[in-house]
Amino acid sequence: MNLRILRIELRRSVAPWAGAVVLVAALAFLYLIPGAWWNGTARWTGQWTSMALWTRYLLAFLWPLAVGLGALQGLRDPRSKMSELLTSTPRPTRHRAAALAGTTAFTLVSAFVLLVLVGAVQVLAGDASYTHLGWLPISLVGALALGAGAVLGMGVARALPSALTPPALAVAALLFNNFLRQVQSSDSVLPVSAVPNPLSLLSPAVVDVRETLLTLSLPVHLGQTLWLLGMAATGLALLAVAGLRARLLALTPLLAGGALALLLLPADARDTYVVDRAAAEQVCEGPVCVTTARGARLDDLAGPGKEALRLLRGALGDRAPVAVRETTALRALSATPERPRDAVLVDFDDGVFGGAEGDRQLTRALVAQGVVPLCRPRSETESGTQEDAVAQSIAAAWVLGEDLRPLDGTMHSAKDQDVMGRPVWKKLTALPQAEQRKRIAAAHAAAVSCSGDALAVLNGGALQ
């Protein structure tokens, strides 16, 4: 298809409107609906891989929309009652099919590329220091999915020329997509599908993004590409052929692509989402380390980190941690966090660290985590209970030699923390200095081993 034919098709078809609908729908979803794509380190404008995965997440509804819009475009000739006239012209049917399909696919792919560019501009304008091309295959497969879905919709509409075909096909694609994307357990480290994992990966959409260090593996890209190419080939064949037997034969690329894809796609979720090792590598300034993905945060963390280690050494002696590092362990929402004895772990998705403003507040958060590391299961909104927050605030105030202040960045109100913590603080500070130090050490040991309630240890017994 040359540029002249492309220009004519763009002027005379609804293809440009299809691209505009997809782009506007995607941007409206991202900007008008609050959701996880705007929160935490895995927000869609935070890192390159997160941006690519969140735009693929939108294919849950964009792909069925593309299939329906493609079907609408495929009815153009039957609606105009020109099919018999066009078959009498010397131009081969496959040329007309390629022009029609190519134009629609081009506009939808362009819409997806523009969506990715919007995200890319914001990633560049942010603090993402880890620049790589590993995200590109994720986006390329997403663009291919929209183009292939539209071409398949056009082919089906040509084979079944009815006004009901576009809406019925869009609904069927939506149901197919959602069936494959069913998650059996949202509480696990990796999303576990309710259907066999290779079958679930026939959906071009991905699950919601939780971890910035995870990316899709190479077999996923290859398998989905074969599946989508088979889908596009079947759509083109349905556009170009006539007759029941020829249309049944046109399904061969789709079936072959699906079969090859199922052979290539991973059988286990652990081989679907893999850790980006380059992003997870540690970059350090002395004893303070963060991942390469968040290397831009090292300058802000280094000073408070070193100061926190000095204070912890004075408070805990030989049992004090000797390093500050960003956690890289993948955890289920209900899993117990890491609690190493030799390091203070930083999770930038925890509001205590992510929302810390200024060196003093960050130092206080590091000291609190160093003395009383969390041992409660992680939730979607918060790590730790109110008891954890109060114990950490008491420990930080004691080490820093300041009055008790509620811990910032938690979901627990300052008033509730103060009501629970003030009696414990008064009881602790009324003790001789040696006994105070002993209780702080005991609370640290209980928290690291997760063998007791740190707040109860600081109180000298269970709270009333």
N, C-alpha and C positions, 0 to 999 in steps of 0.2 A: 504494500500500500504506500503510494507516494504522498507527498505533503499536500498536493492539490486535492486529492480525494479525501484526505484527512480534514482539510479545511471545509470542504463541502459537507461532509458528514457532521462536523461539529456545528455547522450552521443549521442543518436541516433535521437533526435528530434531537432527542431529549438527553443525549449523553452528557452534555455540560451540566444540565440540571441534576443528573444523577450524582455527578461528582460533588456538586455544591451541597446537595442534601446530605451526603455522607460526611463531608467536612464540617458542616454546620452542626449536625447531630453530635459528632464526636466532641467538638469544642464546647457545645452547650452542656453536654454531660460532664465534662471535666471542670468547667468553670462555674456552672450554676448549681451543681449538686455537690454538697460537701461529702467527703469520703476519705478513705485511707490513702488515696492518691495524693492528698495534700498534707499528710501528716508523717512525721518521723523522718528518719534518714532514708527510707525507701520511697519517699514521695516521687512523683513522676518527673519533677524538675530537679531532683537532687543529684542523680548519677546517670551516666549514659545507659547502663544496663537496665536500671529501674525505669527510665523513660521508655526504652524499647519494649519492655515487658508490659508496662501499663497501657501503651498504645495497642499491644496485642490483646490485652484484656478486653478492650473495647470491641473486639471482633465478636464477642458474645452476642451483640445485637447488630453490629455493622455488617458482618458477613451475611446473615439472613436478609438484611436490607439490600445488600448488593445483589443477592440472588433474585429477590423480587423485582428490583429495578431493571436487572438484566432481562427478566422475563417480560417486563413491560416493553422494553425496547425490541424484544424479539417478535412482538405482535405488530410491529409497524407495517410490514408488507401485507399480512392478512387483513389488517384493519383498512388499509388503503385499497384493498381488492386489486392489487397489482401483481400478484404472484404469477398468474398465467402469462401476463405480458412480459415479466422479467425472464421467465423461462424460455421465451421465444427469442431473446436477444442473444447475439453471439458471445457475449461475455460469460466465461465459465461461472458456475454457481459458487465454486469455492472462492473465487475472487470477491464476489459480493458478500459472502459470509465473512471473509477475512476483514473486509472494510468495515462491516457493521460491528463485528466483534472487537476488532482492534480499536475502534474509536471509543466504544464504551469502556473497554478495559483500560485504555489510556487515561481517560478522565478519572476513573475510580482509583487507579494507581497514583495518579497525580494528586488526588485529594489526600490519599494516605501519606504521600511524601510531604505534602504541605503540613499535615498534622505533625509528622515527625520533626519537620523543620521548626515548627513553633516550640516544641519541647526542647530541641537542640539549642535554640537561641537562649532559652531560659537556663539550661544546664551550663552553657558557656558563661552566662552572666552571673551564675552562682559561685559557690566555693568548691566545685568539683575539681580536684587536682589530678585525678586518675583518668587520663585520656587514652582511649584504646579503640580498636575496631571490632572487638568481640561482640558488640551489640548489633553490628550491621546485619549479620545473617538473621537475627530475630526480626528485624524490621523488613528485610527483603522478603522473607516468607510471609509476613503479614500483608505486604503489598500484593504478592502473588495470589494470596488467598482471595482478596477482593476481586482481582481481575478474573481468576478462574471461576469464582462463584457466579460472577455476572455472565460470563460466557456460557456456563452450564445452564443458567436460567434462560438465556436467549435460545439455546438449543431445545430445551424442553418446551418452551412456549411455541417454537416453530413446529414442533412435533404435535403439540396439543394446543392448537390456536383457539383459546377460549378466553373471554374476559375474566373468568374466575382463576385462570392459571397463575397470574402474578401473585395475588394475595394468598392463594392456596400454597404456592411454592415457598413464599416467604415464611408462612406459618410452619410448614413442614421443615424448612431449614432451621428455624428457631427451635423447634421441638427436638430435632436431631442434635443440634448443637448443645442444648441444655441437658439432654439425656447423657451425652458423652462426657459432659463436664461435671456430673454429679460427684461430689466429694464425700467419701465414706466417713472420713475423720478429719475435721478441721483443727483438731487439737494436737496433731502429730507434728514432728519436725518437718516432714515433707508432706504435701497433699496426697492422700491416698484415695484413688478413684473407686467409685462403687462398681465400675465395670472394669474388665481387664485393661491394664495400663496401655498396651499398644492400641487397643480400640479407642480408648479415651483420647489418645493423641491424634486421632483423625479429625478432631475438632481443631480449627486454627486458633481458637482463643486459648488463653492461659488463665490460671487461677490468680487471685489477688496476690500482690507482691508484699512479702513480709521481710525478706532478708536481702540486703544489698550485695552480699557476697555470692549469691546463687545465680547461675545462668543456665540456659538450656544446652544440653550436650550435642555433639556433632551428629550422632545417629538420629536425633530428633529432627534436626534441620534436613538431613538427607531424606528421611522417610516421609516427612510432610511435603517436601518438594516433589517427590515422585507422585504422591497422592494427588497433589494439586495440579501437576502437569497432566496427569491422566484425566482429571476432571475437566481441564481446559480443552484437551484433545477431544473428549467425548462431546463437549458443547459445540466445538467447531464442526465435528462430523455430523451432528444432528442438524446444524444449520445448513449443511451442504447437500445432504442426501434426502431422498424421498422413498416412500415405501416401507412397509413394516419390517421386512427382512433386513434392509439396509440400516434401519434405525436400531434394530436389535444388535446388529454387528457394531454399530457406533458405540455401544456400551463397553466394548472390549477394552479400550484404553483406561476407562474408569475402573473396571474390575481388575485389570492387570496392575494399574498403579496402586490400587488399594492392597492387593495381595503382596506386592513387593514392599510396600510401606510397612505392612504388618510384620514382615520378616525382619525389617531393619529397626523398627521402633523398639525401644527398651521395654523389657518385660517388668521392670521394677522402677518404682519412683526414685530410688537412689541413683539410678543411671539416667534418669530424665533431667532432674535438677542437680547440677554438680557445682562444687565450689570453684569459683574463679581464683586459681592459686596466685596469680599475679596480683589481684586485688587484695587478697588476704595476707600477703607478705607484710612483715612488720618494718616500719621505718622508725628509727629511734633517735632521741637526743639524750644521751646518757641512759639513765634507768627508766625513762619515760618513752613508751612506744605506742604507736597507733598503726592501723592498717594502711596500706598504700591507697586504698579507696578513699580514706579520709585523712590523707597526709596534710591537708591544709589546716587541720585542727591542731597539729603538733606544736606550732609556735605558741598557741594560747594555752595548751595543756602543760608544756614543759616546765615553766616557772612554778605554777601552783603544785604540779606533781612532785617536784623536788622538795618544795617546802613541806608538803604533806608527809613525805617520807621522813624528813628530818623530825617533824613533830611526833610521828608514830614511833620512831626509834626512841625518842625520849619517854614516851608513854608506855610502850610495850617491851622495850629492851630487845633481847635477842629474838623474841618471838614476833617482832615487827616485820611486815613485808618490806622487801628490798627493791621492788619495782612497781611501776604503774604501767599497765598495758590495756589496750582495748580488747574486749572479749571477741573471739572469733568462733566460738562454739555455736553450732546450730541447736536450738532448743525448741522443744514443744512448748505450747503455751502453759501447760500444767507441769512442766519438768522443773526440777530443782536446779537453780543456777549454780554455776561453778563457784567454788570457794577455795581457791588455792591459798596455802599458808604464806607463800613467798611473794605474792603480788596483789596489788589493788586492781580489781577489774573495773573497767569503764565501759558502760553501755550507753551510747549517745541517744538511744531511743528512750532511755529512762529520763523522765522529766527533771530529776534531781541534777543530772549532768547536762542534758540537752538544753535546759532552761537557765543554767547558771550564768549569771552576769557578773563579770569582774573577777579578778584573781582571788579576792578574799572569799567570795561565795563558792568558787570552784574548789579552792583549798579546803573549805569546810565540808563540801560534798565528798571529796576524796578521803578526808580524815574519817568522816562518818562511815563510809564504805570500808575503809581499812580496819577500823576497830570492830564494827559489827556488820560483816558482809551478810547479804540477804540469803536466807535459806528457805524462804517460802516459795511456793510455785509461782511462776509468772502468769499474769493475766493479760488480757488484751489492752487494758487501760493503764496498768500499773504493776510494778514489781514490789511485792511486800505488802504487809498489812499495816494498820495504824500502830500496832505494838512495835513493829519493825521501825517505822518512821520515828516514833518517840524514843526508842532505844538508841537509834543513830543520832538523834539530836542531842540527847543527854551525853553520849560519848564524845561528840564533836565539841560541845560546850566545855566539857571537862578538859579535854586535851588542849583546846585553844585558850583556856583560862578566861572564858567570858560567861556572861549570864545565859541561862537557858533561852533558846529561841527555837520556834518550830522549824522543821526542815522544809525548805522551799522545794517546789516542783512535784509534790505528791498530790494525790486526789483528796487527802485528808485536810480539813480546814485547820487553820492556825489555832482557833479556839478549842477544837476537840483535842488537838495535840497537847495544848497547854494544860487543859483540864486533866488529862491522863498523866502527863509527864511532870507537872509541878510538884506533886507530893513525893514522887520518887526522887526528884532532883534535890529537894530539901532534905530528905532522909540521907541521901548519898553524901551531900556536902557537909552534913553535920558530923560525919564520921572522922576519925583521925586520918591524916593524909595517907599513911601506910595502908589502912583498911580500904580507903577509896581506890588506891592503885590496885589493890588485890581484887576488888570487885570488877574494875575495868578489865583486868587481865582475864578474870573468870568469864565475864560476858563475851570477850573476844574468843576464848576457847570454845564456849558453847555455840557461838554463831558459826565459827569455822567448821566445827564438827557436826553442826545441826543436831546436837544432842540435848538442847535445852532452850528455854525461853530467855533470851538475853535481857529483856526488860525485867523479868522476874529475878534474875541474878543481880541486876543493879539495885533492885528493891530489897534484896535480902530475903525474898520469899514471894509467893504468888500474890498478885494484886487482889485487893478486896473487891 
